[in-house]
Amino acid sequence: MPSARRRLRTSTPVEEQEGLILAAARREFTETGVRRANMDTVARAAGVSRSTLYRRFPNKDVLLGKLGEQIARDVLRRLDSVVRGRPPRDAVVEAFVECTRIVATDPLVHRLLIDDPYVGEVLINQNASSAPGFIVASATAVATSLRRAGAAMPDDQLHLAAEHLVRITLSLAQIRTPGLDITDEAAIRAYAETFLAPVVR
């Protein structure tokens, strides 16, 4: 049975094979964590051979980096949705609230960025020219959304401000304190209005 499934997938277009592999990796990383995730399990779940998997993704870190890019694209779509039609400072607030919501509620994002420090290190340190790390890609997504909302500051400053927002989101999720409950949307919105919105112009 497994061999028949593999034969079926070998004729699948490359883009579709990659999508199947990433979907399988998403499930495997969510359920078992990256350290314990097994590349052979990913290949079987995707219905591809081990050699096909390693041809597309030579090691787990490369697969993780690609998955990080996919997550960042999803973040961009969600941010565009919540900031559409808002002026820049209101867009900062809504983008921050949405980023915090994603980190707090998405099981894969939480697993990758909060539960496994090793994963954060891999995603942050990926070579930006070949496999953008999660922070770089997410900051680009935030900056793009803020620009569409009318932010007028220079690109380098806007990207730095966006990276600041992403890093604060991760820090608040990783290290909980009594001062700010990231599950309290009203508190998060008030925090963003006071401390973050003035950064973007």
C-alpha positions as CSV (number, residue, x, y, z in Angstrom):
1,M,0.0,0.0,0.0
2,P,2.7,2.6,0.9
3,S,4.6,1.9,-2.3
4,A,1.4,2.4,-4.4
5,R,0.9,5.8,-2.7
6,R,4.5,6.7,-3.4
7,R,4.2,5.8,-7.1
8,L,1.1,7.9,-7.3
9,R,2.9,11.0,-5.8
10,T,6.0,10.6,-8.0
11,S,4.0,11.9,-11.0
12,T,2.7,14.8,-8.9
13,P,4.0,18.3,-10.0
14,V,6.9,19.6,-8.0
15,E,4.9,22.5,-6.5
16,E,2.2,20.1,-5.3
17,Q,4.8,17.7,-3.9
18,E,6.3,20.5,-1.9
19,G,2.9,21.5,-0.6
20,L,2.2,17.9,0.5
21,I,5.6,17.8,2.3
22,L,5.0,21.1,4.0
23,A,1.5,20.1,5.1
24,A,3.0,16.8,6.5
25,A,5.8,18.7,8.2
26,R,3.3,21.1,9.8
27,R,1.4,18.2,11.3
28,E,4.6,16.4,12.5
29,F,6.2,19.5,14.0
30,T,2.9,20.5,15.7
31,E,2.3,17.0,17.2
32,T,5.9,16.0,18.2
33,G,8.0,19.1,18.1
34,V,10.9,19.8,15.9
35,R,13.6,18.0,17.9
36,R,11.6,14.8,17.9
37,A,10.1,15.1,14.4
38,N,11.2,12.4,12.0
39,M,11.9,13.2,8.4
40,D,10.9,9.6,7.4
41,T,7.5,10.2,9.0
42,V,7.1,13.4,7.1
43,A,7.9,11.6,3.8
44,R,5.4,8.8,4.5
45,A,2.7,11.2,5.5
46,A,3.3,13.3,2.4
47,G,3.3,10.1,0.2
48,V,6.8,10.8,-1.2
49,S,10.0,8.8,-1.1
50,R,12.7,9.6,1.3
51,S,15.0,10.6,-1.6
52,T,12.3,13.0,-2.9
53,L,12.0,14.6,0.5
54,Y,15.8,15.1,0.8
55,R,16.1,16.4,-2.7
56,R,13.6,19.1,-1.9
57,F,14.7,19.7,1.7
58,P,18.3,18.4,2.5
59,N,17.8,18.5,6.2
60,K,15.3,19.4,8.9
61,D,16.5,22.9,9.3
62,V,15.9,23.7,5.6
63,L,12.4,22.2,5.9
64,L,11.8,24.3,9.0
65,G,13.0,27.4,7.3
66,K,10.6,26.9,4.4
67,L,7.7,26.2,6.8
68,G,8.7,29.5,8.5
69,E,8.3,31.3,5.2
70,Q,4.9,29.8,4.7
71,I,3.8,30.9,8.2
72,A,5.0,34.4,7.5
73,R,3.0,34.5,4.2
74,D,-0.1,33.5,6.3
75,V,0.7,36.2,8.8
76,L,0.8,38.8,5.9
77,R,-2.6,37.8,4.7
78,R,-4.1,38.1,8.2
79,L,-2.4,41.4,8.8
80,D,-3.6,42.8,5.5
81,S,-7.1,41.8,6.5
82,V,-7.1,43.5,9.9
83,V,-5.3,46.8,8.9
84,R,-7.2,47.4,5.6
85,G,-8.7,50.9,5.6
86,R,-7.1,52.0,8.8
87,P,-4.6,54.9,9.2
88,P,-1.0,54.0,10.1
89,R,-1.2,54.3,13.9
90,D,-4.5,52.4,14.1
91,A,-2.9,49.8,11.8
92,V,0.0,49.4,14.2
93,V,-2.4,48.6,17.0
94,E,-4.5,46.1,15.0
95,A,-1.3,44.5,13.6
96,F,0.1,44.1,17.1
97,V,-3.1,42.6,18.4
98,E,-3.3,40.2,15.5
99,C,0.4,39.1,15.9
100,T,-0.2,38.5,19.6
101,R,-3.3,36.5,18.9
102,I,-1.5,34.3,16.3
103,V,1.4,33.6,18.7
104,A,-1.0,32.9,21.6
105,T,-3.5,30.7,19.8
106,D,-1.9,29.0,16.8
107,P,-0.6,25.6,18.0
108,L,2.2,25.3,15.4
109,V,3.4,28.9,15.9
110,H,3.3,28.4,19.6
111,R,5.2,25.1,19.3
112,L,7.9,26.6,17.0
113,L,8.5,29.9,18.8
114,I,7.6,29.4,22.4
115,D,8.0,25.7,23.3
116,D,11.3,25.0,21.5
117,P,14.1,27.6,21.8
118,Y,16.2,25.7,19.3
119,V,13.5,26.3,16.7
120,G,13.5,30.0,17.3
121,E,17.3,30.1,16.8
122,V,17.0,28.2,13.5
123,L,14.3,30.5,12.2
124,I,16.0,33.7,13.3
125,N,19.4,32.7,11.9
126,Q,18.4,31.5,8.5
127,N,20.3,33.1,5.7
128,A,18.0,35.9,4.6
129,S,19.1,35.7,0.9
130,S,18.1,32.0,0.5
131,A,15.6,31.2,3.3
132,P,14.2,34.2,5.2
133,G,14.0,33.6,8.9
134,F,10.7,33.9,10.6
135,I,11.5,37.2,12.2
136,V,12.8,38.8,9.0
137,A,9.9,37.5,7.0
138,S,7.3,38.5,9.6
139,A,8.8,41.9,10.0
140,T,8.6,42.3,6.2
141,A,5.0,41.2,6.3
142,V,4.2,43.8,9.0
143,A,6.1,46.6,7.2
144,T,4.2,45.8,4.0
145,S,0.9,46.0,5.7
146,L,1.8,49.2,7.4
147,R,3.0,50.7,4.2
148,R,-0.3,49.8,2.5
149,A,-2.1,51.5,5.5
150,G,-0.3,54.7,4.6
151,A,2.9,54.7,6.7
152,A,5.3,57.3,5.2
153,M,8.5,56.7,7.0
154,P,11.6,55.5,5.0
155,D,11.7,51.8,4.2
156,D,14.6,51.0,6.4
157,Q,13.0,52.7,9.4
158,L,9.6,51.1,8.8
159,H,11.2,47.7,8.6
160,L,13.1,48.3,11.8
161,A,9.9,49.4,13.5
162,A,8.1,46.4,12.2
163,E,10.8,44.1,13.4
164,H,10.5,45.8,16.8
165,L,6.8,44.9,16.9
166,V,7.5,41.3,16.0
167,R,10.3,40.9,18.6
168,I,8.1,42.5,21.3
169,T,5.3,40.1,20.4
170,L,7.6,37.1,20.8
171,S,9.1,38.4,24.0
172,L,5.7,39.0,25.6
173,A,4.6,35.4,24.6
174,Q,7.8,33.8,25.8
175,I,8.2,35.5,29.1
176,R,4.9,36.1,30.9
177,T,4.7,38.7,33.6
178,P,1.8,40.1,35.7
179,G,2.2,43.5,34.0
180,L,0.6,42.5,30.7
181,D,-1.7,39.5,29.9
182,I,-1.3,38.7,26.2
183,T,-4.6,36.9,26.3
184,D,-6.4,40.1,27.4
185,E,-7.1,41.8,24.0
186,A,-8.2,45.1,25.6
187,A,-4.9,45.3,27.6
188,I,-2.8,44.4,24.5
189,R,-4.7,47.1,22.5
190,A,-4.1,49.7,25.2
191,Y,-0.4,48.8,25.4
192,A,0.0,49.1,21.6
193,E,-1.8,52.5,21.5
194,T,0.4,53.9,24.3
195,F,3.8,52.4,23.5
196,L,3.9,51.2,19.9
197,A,1.6,53.3,17.7
198,P,3.8,56.5,18.2
199,V,6.8,54.7,16.6
200,V,5.2,54.6,13.2
201,R,4.4,57.7,11.1
